C-alpha cells in the first residue's frame, strides 16, 4: 500500500528540495521502499542533489509520450538503499504549461507506482500545477523559513490550497463548482458564503472537504527569533482558514548544509552528526510513524 506525501512551499529558497532529498534517503535507510518524484514542472533540480547532473530520461519523456510508463524513466540509487527517483521536466514551454488532460494522465501514472512511500517534490508558489500536486497526496508537508515574509507567503499558499481543495469537493459540472470557478476570492469565508448562496447546504460540504486537511509544518533554518512568527502563522491559519498545522519538525540553521549542497550529497549522508542532519533524522522518524499510522487506518477502513 503506497502512502503519497507531498512537500510544498509558498516561495522558492526555503530549502524544500534539500529537506525532501534527505527525508527520502533516511526513509529508505529505515527499510521502507521509497520513490521520490520531482514535480517542480519547468524548474526541476532535485537530481542535482544526488549528483545526477544530466538524467538520460525525465518526466519530459513521459509527458511528450516518448516513454509510455513512469517505470521507464525511473532511476534507482543503489548507494541510497535502493531509493527510486523520477527526475522532473526541463524548462520547456510544453511541459511547463501542461494541459489538464496531461496532468490527469500524470496523476494516474503516479497511482501505478508500487512503493511504500511516494514522495512528491512540488514546485514552489501557487500555480494550479503546484496546488494540485500538493493536494493530490495523502499527507501534505509545507516548508517555510522563520522570517515574516516567508511566513506570509506560506499563509497565502495554504489559503489558496484550501480554496482549491474545496473546489474539488464539488462535481465539476455542478452549479456550485461553476460559480466558484468563475469567481475570485480574498478569503476562505467568501468561498463559504458564495457556495451557500448558490445552493443551500453547500457551505457544509465545503467545510467537510477540509475536515482531514492538516498539513504538517517544517521550519527550516530555524532560530529562537522565529518563535513569534511561527506562533502568528498558526494563529492566522486556525482563525482564518479553520485548519491546524501541526509541527513536523524544525531544521536549525547549519553551515554544513551549504557544504553538502556543494558536494551534491544529502547532508544526512555527508555530515550525519551535524545539527541539521540530526534534526532531519528526527523528522524522518516521525514521518515514517505517521505514514505507518495512515496505512494502518486505511486498511481498517
Buried (B, 14 or more C-beta within 10 A) or exposed (E): EBBBBBBBBBBBEBBBBBBBBBBBBBBBBBEBBBBBBBBBBBBBEBBBBBEBEEBEBBBBBBBEEEBEEBBEBBBEBEEBBEBBBBBBBBEEEBBBEBEEEBBEBBEEBBEEBEBBBBBBBBBBBBBEBBBBBBBBBBBBBBBBBBBEEBBBBBBBBBBBBBBBBBBBBBEEEEEBBBBBEEEEBEEBEEBBEBBBEBBEEBBEBBBEBBEEBEBBBBBBBBEEEBEEBBEBBBEBBEEBBBBEBEEBBBBBBBEBBEBBBEBBBBBBBBBEEBBBBBBBBBBBBBBBEBBEEBBEEEEEE
